[in-house]
Amino acid sequence: MCGRFLNRTPAAETARIFGTSNALPNFPPRYNLAPTEGVLAVRFNPDDGKRHLDVLRWGLIPLWAKDRTIGNKMFNARSETVAEQPAFREAFAKRRCIVPADGFYEWKKIASGKEPYAIVPAPGDRIFAFAGLWERWRDPATGETVRSCTILTTEPNEALAPLHDRMPVILDRADWAKWLGEESAKRPELHKLLKPFPAERMRAYRVSQRVNNVRNDDEALLVPEDPRA
């Protein structure tokens, strides 16, 4: 599962890393992004043959939805079934994206409740590239067009398994073009990309309970609770 993440890399640097070409969106550093909020997403536009960096609503709204509230629960999609699920199958075939992230949060169950952990790239890996899907939905009541997205999840690696039974799909740089649709790929090839990220390329450590409240959105959320971490 991925229900909170952070994005503190400036949009200009994110655009450089992912090779996008459009005018940059105004997106301030965020340390506690939650579903229904706007998040950065990289998409490939076949019309101009370029990658674009845009802000999409986190929580995919299917084409057939009567109202946008259904998207509030569709912020994640299970990679094992995404190609068959009515809400995601067309987007999986035609509208894949990458959601950049500087880390994410997960909660470990303990006897007294839950402990929050931050999961960030290990030294040498600058940013995570979450595998995502996006959709374009038109509100039948207002005519407004809403572009939304979801983040795919898979089974956890050995670093995340003690914390949760799911983790976001994180793509290797070599697979970005294939996932975005710049390179032709059949369904089995795409499914091979939806695997756990190597544990040695990330670091998990306990952080403050302040992250539980989405109104707390500052860099101090990343300070380890254990100074030795």
Secondary structure, DSSP 4 states (H G I P E B T S, - for coil): ----EEE-S-HHHHHHHHTB-SPPP----EEEE-TTSEEEEEEEETTTTEEEEEEEEES---TT-SSGGGGGG-SEEETTTTTT-TTTHHHHHH-EEEEEESEEEEEEEETTEEEEEEEEEPTT---EEEEEEEEEEE-TTT--EEEEEEEEEE---TTTTTT-S-EE-B--GGGHHHHHTSS---HHHHHHH-SPPPGGGEEEEE--GGGGSTT--SGGGGS-SSTT-
